[in-house]
Amino acid sequence: MSESAVTDSGEKDPRHESREGRNIFGRIALFVRQVISELKRVVTPSREEWIQYIWIVLGFVAVMMLLVFVLDLGFGWLSSNIFGD
């Protein structure tokens, strides 16, 4: 077996290619091949996972809004007591 990485399908994997000895255009081409190789590995979430992620994000945003609201009220009250109206 050669030193270059081989995937299960037997093709060379660009993620493990070396950039040594390449000019700027060769490095750019290698980068593009590596990006495409990584994008092929991305797994798209199912509909149920999307819905779960949406609820998690909305819950986090609601908690952060509540926290900022409480801090704003507290600092407003504190500054009005310190500096007076």
N, C-alpha and C positions, 0 to 999 in steps of 0.2 A: 504494500500500500504506500502511496506517495505521502509526502509531508503535508500536502494541502488537505483541508478538511473535506469530507465527503458526506453528503446527506443520505438519508435512507433510500432515496430514489437513485442514488449513484451519481448525481450531478455535483459539480463543485459548489461549495457554499461561499459566496462572496463575503460573508461576515468575517471569515478568517483569513482572507487574503492580506498579504503584506503590502504596505504602500512604499516600502523601500525600493529605490531604483526607478521610481516613476516620475515623470515630469508633471507639471501642474495639471495638464489635461487628463493624464492617466489617473491622477489622484481624484479629480472631479468625477471621472467616469466610475472609479471604484466607489466613491461616496454614494453616487446615484444607485449603483447596483446594490450596495449595502442597505440603503434606505428601502428600496423595493423589496429586498429580501426580508427585512424586518416587517414591512407592511403586510406581507403575505402571511405572517405569523399572527396577526391581530385577530382576536376572536370577537365577533359582534355579540353583544348581550341579547338575550331573549326579551320578549315583550314584558314578561313578568319582572325581569331584572330591571328593565328601563323604568317601570312603574315604581319599583322599590327605590331605585336611585333618586327618582324625582321627589318622592315623599321624604327621603332622607335630607335632600338639599333644601326642600321647603321647610322642614322642621328646623334645620340648622339656621336658616335665614330668619325664621320667626323667633328663635331663641336669641339670636344676635340683635334683632330689632328690639326685643324686650329689654335686653341688657343695656343697649345704648339709650333707650327711652328712660329707664330707671336712673342711669348715670346722669343723663341730661337733667332730669328733674332734681336729683340730689345736688348737682353742682349749681343749678339755678337757685335752689333754695339756699344753699350755702353762701353763694355770692350775694344774694339779696339780703341775707342776715348780716354779712360782713360789711357790705358797702351801703346798705339801706336803700330804700326807694326814694 
